[in-house]
Amino acid sequence: QQVESGGSLVQAGGSLRLSCTASGIKFRVTDMGWYRQTPGNQRELVATISSTGSTIYADFVEGRFTISKDNAKNTVYLQMDSLRPDDTAVYLCNSPGQFPGMVRYHWGQGTQVTVSS
């Protein structure tokens, strides 16, 4: 199961780095993604990184976030800069499934990011 960490309360314009580790998932051969969910809303994909390191970002990221991974540590990161109040959400990691909206593993607890104005 995935274990996310690094979330916190931060002021608008600030930065956070989230981490995701998972026993049983070999990140060096698995595409991974960061997602976020707010109360009453569906989860939305934030960014993905392929097994080979290629990255894709949601339009709302607008160059503010960077997804990366350390295969030796089996950890995926999400560096978030220039945070805005509408980035407030629970952030989770998973592996994208075959079709949009699908994921390959059960969800972890996620990590709460709260951005104050």
C-alpha angles and dihedrals in degrees: 000000000000120000115201124194143163101072119137147145110285136168121250110277093030131118138236135180117214124200132202126192128175133186112219096027118096103209093194090069101027131079109232135193143189118228134181135207133193125194111283094009134099120251113267130202114248104178142337135208121197126222087260094049103260113146136209127186135198115250092248091063090073093187095305099110133056125198118203140154142210109213093191090058093036088230133136120203136201114200108198120193132173090026119198131201090251089062088071107122146107107279120211137175130220141143115269114244130225094275132040112278094021125112131190103225141041115271123259125218095272127212124267119238116189120183117194123204 
